[in-house]
Amino acid sequence: MIYLDHAATAPVPRAVADAMIEVLTERYGNPSSQYPFGAEMKKRVEDWRRAVAALLDCPAEGLHFTSCGTEGDNWALRAAVWQNRHVGNHIVTTAVEHSAVLECCKWLEREGCEVTYLAPDQNGSLTAEQVLEAVRPDTAAVSVMLVNNELGTVYPVADIARGLAARNPKTLLHTDAVQGLGTFSARALGADFVTVSAHKIGGPKGVGALYIGPRVRNPRPLLAGGGQERGLRSGTEATAQIAGFARAAELRLENRERNRAHLEALHAVALEKMLAIPDMVCVGAGTAPHILPLSLAGWPAGNIVNDLGSQGICISAGSACHQGKPSHVVAALKLPKRVAAGVIRLSFGPGTTEADIDACAQALRRHRDTRMPML
Ligand code: PLP
């Protein structure tokens, strides 16, 4: 199998699985139990928190484990709106956020919030000025992702944070950094909330974290319950998942420079090889090296993904093809119809090789040469 869909989820290295198995089978105590077998796990959760915080470059005490990136996004938005309920009920976000943010915004609209959805240009880009101009005296929250999961566009979160201090110092800033984990410093970003998820960096599915900065006073929990995670995120700590997240974070940190160089080189090679295929075009102007959005203009993405899938090559149509319609991200770019219909996403990880790219390029060329394009 050739796996070129790391932005969807990444393979779990053996060392991560081993760390989890140890916890599942030998160290299964509940961190809330009083006897040493449990209490030991409380300490270990704090070690694991420090390991993940080191990858984010944030104070460990501000990092809270969640069940996934989706939970972190929902929690952050709701906590920001709650803290600023006397400031106003306006939210600024972008039309290209992950559905975890967009759907939460829709719920918040039903609950009385007003949401401004900023559209990017045809390249998927948005400036900090655009975001700041949309901020009003009653803006409770701004939510702008760090790296777009379909386009690889990196948004200017640090500039937005700096600008917000002057534009409306009460407004809280959230960034969904799920696709950027391992590439940024939360301290340098300056956002009040930073969402991350383990399974995009070789950790297990079902665990994430939300960094909450010092400007958030008494963050409102999403769940009522036993008061784990310093009273902010109830639910017995998913110790095996957290252990796996921490081990994956350590591996990412150790290999950060090597991974980045590898991904940048792969991205350049892949772009060259893919653009040599007739009718293949690049989509957007993203710079994240692990994501390459393309369009085989005129050939529907769903068919391409199925055809390559049947040959054991895993790529994605972005989140791109929901019942034949382009994704909300592709739709926001307002691309010509034939280009929008053909948008696919290749995404790479530390284990991706040039041979994987070659096999994918050959399969895409064959698809183009043997299948009829749409009218
Ligand atoms: N945000 C972004 C940008 C993502 O790519 C994803 C996952 O696809 C999520 C949020 C949701 O993360 P999780 O799958 O952990 O809920």
Boltz pocket constraint, residues with backbone or C-beta under 6 A from the ligand:
constraints:
  - pocket:
      binder: B
      contacts: [[A, 7], [A, 8], [A, 67], [A, 68], [A, 69], [A, 70], [A, 71], [A, 73], [A, 98], [A, 100], [A, 145], [A, 147], [A, 148], [A, 149], [A, 176], [A, 178], [A, 179], [A, 196], [A, 197], [A, 198], [A, 199], [A, 206], [A, 207], [A, 208]]
      max_distance: 6.0
